[in-house]
Structures are given as C-alpha cells and as structure tokens.
Amino acid sequence: MIHMNNFQAESSELRLEMLQAAKKVFESGWYVLGQEVASFEKVWAQHCDSAYCIGVGNGLDAIEIGLRALGIGFGDEVITTAMTAYATTLAIQRIGAIPVYADIDSETANLEPDSVERCVSKRTKAVLVVHIYGQAADLGRIKKICQDNSLELIEDCAQAHGARYNGQSVGSFGRFGAWSFYPSKNLGAIGDAGAITTQDNELACRMKQLRNYGQVDRYHHDIIGLNSRLDELQAALLTVRLKYLTLWTETRRKIAAIYKGAIFHPSLQLLAHPFDLSSHVYHLFVLRTNNRQAVREELSEAGILTLIHYPVSAIKQKALKKYRIDPKGLPQTEDHCNSCFSLPIHPFLTDDEIDQIVTACNSLPKTI
Ligand SMILES: *Cc1c(COP(=O)(O)O)cnc(C)c1O
C-alpha cells in the first residue's frame, strides 16, 4: 500500500543525527525553553525572512497566541477560509472572536480577495490567510484590502514551510505567521510543536509572555497566559530536520511536476499551475473529480491511499453554522469540498511508487 506519509523511509543518516541531537539534550539536563529552543528560533526566523520567532506547543496555539498578542478577542470578527484544517477556525473561536468565511479561488483553493472584501464589516479586526496545500495566497491583493480597511493581516503557514511570495517567505508579510511542526507537515517534529514569526519586537515580547503563563519574569504575571512552550528535545530534532527541508521541498516539486506532466484522465482535474515555482511547496497534491468516491475506491484497489482535504467545510460543521459568510455565498468552497481529493506526494515516494500512482490514475475506467 502507498500511504500519504512514510516516516519510516527517512534515511538512517537522518535518524542517527536525530539520535545524537536527542542525546545532547538528555545530557544537558535542561528540557524546556533553553538553548536548543533559542537556537531553533533563530534559524527558523532567518529561514522565514522574519526578525523574531517564538517556539510554541503546536500550530493551533501559535494562531491563538498571535491573535491574543494583537489584542483581538471577544466579539471581534476575523475573516478566513472555510477550506482549511479545523484548527484555523478553532483558534479564532478559542479567543471568543467570530470567524467570517470568504470564498476561495477555484484554481488554487486559496482565499479569493474580492470575496474577502465583501466580508468586511465594522467589527472586522483581521484577515487570517491560510496558504492552503503549501501555496502562497494572493498576499498582494489581500494586504491591500487590509491596509484600506485598517485590518491586521495574519498568516496561517502550517502547510507552507518555505513557500515564497515575490521571492519572500510566507509568514513575513502579515503581523505574524503561525507555523505547525506536526509530524506530517513539510517540516515535522517527532511529536507536536509550533512557532510564530513576526517582524515586531513588541508583539514578540507579548507572545513570549503568553506562551509561558503570561509571566514577564519569574513569578510576575502581567497578563493571562497559557502554557504552550516548545521543549528542548523537539527544538533540537527540528534543527536537524530543517537541514533537509530544502531537499524535501525540491523532491515534492519534482513529484508534482511528474504528476502534472503525466496524469491525463478525462475525469481528473488538476489545480492550476502556481504563478511562480517558489510560491508552492506541495504540502498536498490535490485534484478534483465529479466521481470522487468511485475514483478513490479504484485507486485504493490499485494500492494507493488518498485523503480528502477537506470533506466538511467549516460552514458545514455543526459547531459553526451560526457564522456570517460572503453575502454571495461560498459556491467555490462548496464545489471544491465536494470534488477534491489528495494523492500521496511525500518526499520518500520511490520512483516505482510514483509510476504506480500515475499509471493507476491513467488506468481509471474511462466512464468513471
Ligand atoms: C496542521 C494545521 C494547523 C494546526 O496545527 P497543529 O500543530 O496540529 O495544531 C493549523 N492550520 C492548518 C492550515 C494546518 O494544516
């Protein structure tokens, strides 16, 4: 069976480097918020063209801490997409703010700027952009909308490690970028981990307080914080794994190019080519079809597991039905939600497996 991920196929060389890094942490006798975290924060900030990086517990907390550091809270509206991981919405809900859903662009599944603009109200405080599937959203137009309406621009970069917009890393355009290092992300830890990047020193200081009980220094708590600290072990492992990220991203792009050049079937529709190659890091390779269930069953019989990102858009979640959406509705989100599915594209696919995937797609019954 070909799975969506295959961590066991990672090189023994990488495994060894990680074990050595772990050993160093064990021997240091310091396990939470120490040298390893500080040093990972430094390299990740650099990697993201950002002045500051704050390591936190996971991607959900990264968004929540960032929103709270900006003073966004109860009753404030945050415009975002319904075509994303549930954590994007949950972070907005957890601070008592109200998600408002704009529609997506059918070609990329990223937020559609005109729809974002239609969602703005007097209560809107921020636009939370998600670089979905690893492709940079239309930051130029969305940033302009934010400026024109005095809104904060925020980036959910959990799927877009290394993606660039006009040559500059995502996560460096908005007031902050939120990152997840959940194992299956393009840069994954060996457990849960996350980070926030920002250009703003004051914001960075507040985020550091928030992640650690709201304390300014030991035993002094100025604000109500949470416990979302990155640990030394994950930071040390991430520092090792970061050295491989560029290679993994190149491999993902090569596999995407093969799929695009070789998959031809009348029932399968590929998403648009990225406007420039560096803007897409192919966290996921998503296609659309009108006969999703049958297609996925056929592929599964051919030994290929697929997933749907995402089968239930946020507005269809029972917990979320009450929220406002684009007055013109979300037709593209609905359409995409009903037709999309994802092929495996992890960097440890063998040439044989890539061939198998292409052949299985092209061998689907013509009538499907
Ligand atoms: C994975 C993901 C998150 C949440 O990250 P966790 O580390 O699992 O909390 C948030 N947003 C998007 C778009 C994601 O893909």
Residues whose N, C-alpha, C, O or C-beta is under 5 A from the ligand:
A	BS01	LIG	N58 G59 L60 T84 A85 A87 T88 V130 D156 A158 Q159 S180 F181 Y182 A193
